[in-house]
Amino acid sequence: MSRIVVLFDRGAVTPGELLVGLAGYEVLVVLGDSDHAAEYEPLLAGSTRIEPLAQPRENLLAALKRWRPDGIVTYAESLVADTADLAAALGLPYHDLATVTLLRDKHAQRRRLAEAGVQATASLLARDPAELAAHAHAVGLPVVVKPRRGEGSRHTYLVESPEQLAALPWTGEAVVEEYLRGRPSLPFGDFVSVESAVSGGTVTHLAVTGKYPLQPPFRESGHFWPAPLAADEDQQVRDLATAALGALGVTTGITHTEIKLTADGPRVIEVNGRVGGQINALAVRGCGVNLVTLAARLALGEDVRPEPLDVAGRVVFQYHNIPPLGATRLLRVDGARQARAVPGVAAYNLFLRPPAELVGGVMTELVDAIFGVAADHAEMLAVIARACDALTFTYEHPDGTDVHRDHQR
């Protein structure tokens, strides 16, 4: 049985998905040092060996070398760099350190894509609030301001006026870049993602993923297959993802490339060097393919040539309700039983169990997941509407009042 090291923390897959996807392997988990990781340590320790990431690097490396792993992988964006460092020291396949820098550093990624002739996007790095203001004016409003390294839309803002710029919180080094304005796309989102598997430098695009309209400022509320694209635009999106992966030097692993659909054609938003958030759940339920397992096979150096994900002429979807901006706690969710009973809803799961503290800010935080299957995109939207109409969420806001909010479609 092959041995694989997994660096775990809050990320694209749940601990349950991890254990199911890696059931055929002997697993050692390198556990991150967050509260989230600590919460799931008892569950993981029951099925895997545990080593804490928060220990001297030489001690961790010695423990891993004694265990003699065959591969190493992570499904958490925050641990991609640590995984690359350990992979290099252990001589195991993974993104090399130069590629990881480009995948994690949003400013370096923009610069590399421009140098390679893939896409020129105005992008400046601000190291203090004064530079932030100067760069925003240099690029020209509206601009997107986001952390140099980050995930889940944390501290990501659309700045359209000098007043918004002046009120923007300073959270550390930030990238100031031109706003990629999407083409008219309603009732769908004006962006997609491309899920890809790279083996020995050969790229296989598993799927182009459709999205719902973003909730302000850049919060995602789910995804579906197939994306509602004409054949020529679908091919342009795939070609752009291939070019971006080549420019960044990606030779192995699963990637998640976000692409904006503009009036001038597809434009790269960013490339991520791991499975996309909640994408594995859709693949397992909709296609019977486990991307956790596929990522492990790539990490073990197998010559994998996977088939594109096939939804068999249906539309499969996963929709998420997310808290309104400013809410601090989720107090109640009513109507779950009724939502599950809606024809076309295959599963309804709560991710947050009331009463639950909310992260707050502008980060994407998922309350629940509505998974379903429809004959076409119109039926998908109708199923989501009926399920959401059955649900009521009660949130607490800073003023202490309870606010009943339905979904924000």
C-alpha positions, 0 to 999 in steps of 0.5 A, spaced: 500 500 500 502 506 497 504 511 503 502 519 502 503 525 506 497 530 506 498 537 509 491 538 512 488 545 514 481 549 512 481 548 505 478 545 499 475 538 502 473 536 508 476 531 513 470 526 511 472 527 503 479 526 505 478 520 509 474 517 503 478 519 498 484 516 501 481 510 503 486 506 499 492 509 502 496 509 508 496 516 510 500 521 514 497 527 516 501 533 517 496 538 521 496 545 521 496 549 527 489 553 526 483 552 530 480 548 525 485 543 524 485 542 532 478 541 531 478 535 527 485 532 529 481 527 533 477 524 527 483 524 523 487 521 528 483 515 528 484 513 521 491 516 520 498 518 523 499 525 525 505 530 525 504 537 527 506 542 522 508 547 528 515 543 530 522 545 528 522 543 520 528 538 521 524 534 526 518 534 521 523 532 516 526 527 520 519 524 522 517 524 514 523 520 512 523 515 517 516 514 515 518 513 507 512 516 504 511 515 496 508 522 495 505 528 498 499 533 497 495 538 500 488 540 499 489 547 503 491 553 499 494 556 505 499 549 505 501 549 498 508 553 500 509 548 506 508 542 501 512 544 496 518 545 501 517 538 504 516 535 497 523 538 495 526 536 501 523 529 500 524 528 493 517 527 491 513 530 486 509 536 487 509 543 484 516 546 484 518 552 489 519 557 483 512 555 481 509 555 488 511 562 488 507 564 482 501 560 484 501 563 491 503 570 490 498 574 486 502 580 484 508 575 481 503 571 478 500 577 474 507 579 472 509 572 469 503 571 465 504 578 462 512 576 461 509 570 457 505 573 453 499 570 456 495 576 459 497 583 460 493 586 466 495 592 470 497 590 477 501 594 482 504 591 489 502 596 495 506 595 501 503 601 505 497 605 505 500 610 501 502 606 496 495 603 496 492 610 494 497 612 489 497 605 485 489 605 485 490 612 482 495 610 477 491 604 475 485 608 475 478 606 478 475 602 479 480 597 481 480 590 485 484 590 491 486 583 494 492 580 499 498 578 495 497 571 498 490 569 500 484 565 499 476 565 499 475 572 497 478 574 504 480 582 504 478 582 497 474 589 495 472 592 489 474 600 489 470 604 485 470 611 488 476 615 492 471 615 498 471 607 498 479 607 497 479 612 503 475 607 507 479 601 505 482 597 511 489 596 511 491 588 512 498 588 509 501 587 502 496 588 497 495 587 490 492 593 486 489 591 479 485 593 474 478 591 474 476 585 469 469 587 467 465 581 465 460 581 459 452 581 460 451 573 463 445 573 467 442 569 470 449 566 470 455 569 473 460 572 468 466 568 470 468 560 470 473 556 473 477 550 469 478 544 473 485 541 470 489 535 472 497 535 470 501 529 469 508 529 466 507 536 464 500 534 460 494 538 461 487 534 461 482 539 462 476 535 467 471 541 466 469 548 465 465 550 471 459 554 471 458 559 476 452 563 479 452 571 480 457 574 485 455 576 491 458 583 493 464 584 493 466 577 490 463 572 494 461 565 490 455 562 491 456 555 488 457 552 481 455 547 476 456 543 470 456 544 464 458 551 464 453 555 459 458 557 454 458 556 446 463 552 443 467 557 441 468 561 448 468 554 451 475 552 447 477 559 448 477 558 456 480 552 455 486 554 451 487 560 456 487 555 462 492 551 458 497 557 456 497 560 463 499 553 466 504 553 462 507 560 463 507 558 471 511 552 470 505 547 472 507 540 471 503 536 476 497 536 480 490 538 480 489 546 478 483 550 479 483 556 474 478 562 475 477 566 468 473 572 467 468 572 461 469 579 458 467 583 452 474 582 449 474 575 451 476 570 456 481 573 461 485 570 467 483 572 474 487 567 478 490 560 477 490 556 484 495 550 484 490 545 488 483 542 487 477 548 487 473 549 493 467 544 493 469 542 486 470 535 489 463 534 492 460 536 485 465 531 482 463 525 486 456 526 487 455 528 479 460 524 476 462 519 481 469 521 480 473 523 486 478 528 485 481 527 492 483 520 490 486 523 483 490 528 486 493 523 490 495 519 484 498 525 481 502 526 487 505 519 487 507 520 480 503 516 477 502 517 469 495 519 469 491 521 463 484 522 466 477 522 462 474 529 462 468 529 467 461 527 464 455 529 467 451 525 461 447 530 458 444 533 465 446 539 469 449 538 476 449 543 481 451 545 488 448 552 490 450 555 497 447 560 501 452 565 504 451 570 510 449 577 509 455 582 510 455 585 517 452 579 520 456 576 526 452 570 528 447 565 525 442 563 530 437 559 526 435 555 519 428 553 518 425 549 512 431 544 511 426 539 511 422 542 506 428 544 502 430 537 501 423 535 499 423 539 493 424 535 486 430 536 483 434 537 490 438 530 491 441 533 498 441 539 503 446 539 508 448 545 513 455 547 513 454 551 519 450 549 525 446 554 529 448 558 533 454 559 529 459 565 530 461 568 523 467 570 520 465 576 518 468 581 513 468 580 505 470 573 505 466 567 502 463 563 508 458 557 506 452 556 510 449 550 507 449 546 500 443 545 495 446 539 491 441 537 485 440 534 478 436 538 472 435 537 465 437 543 463 440 550 466 433 553 466 430 547 470 436 548 475 435 555 476 427 553 478 429 548 483 434 552 486 429 558 487 424 553 490 429 550 495 431 557 497 424 559 498 423 554 503 429 556 507 429 562 512 435 564 516 436 568 522 442 572 523 445 577 529 448 583 527 452 588 531 446 592 533 444 586 537 437 585 533 435 579 529 434 579 522 431 574 518 434 573 511 432 569 505 437 567 500 440 572 496 439 570 489 
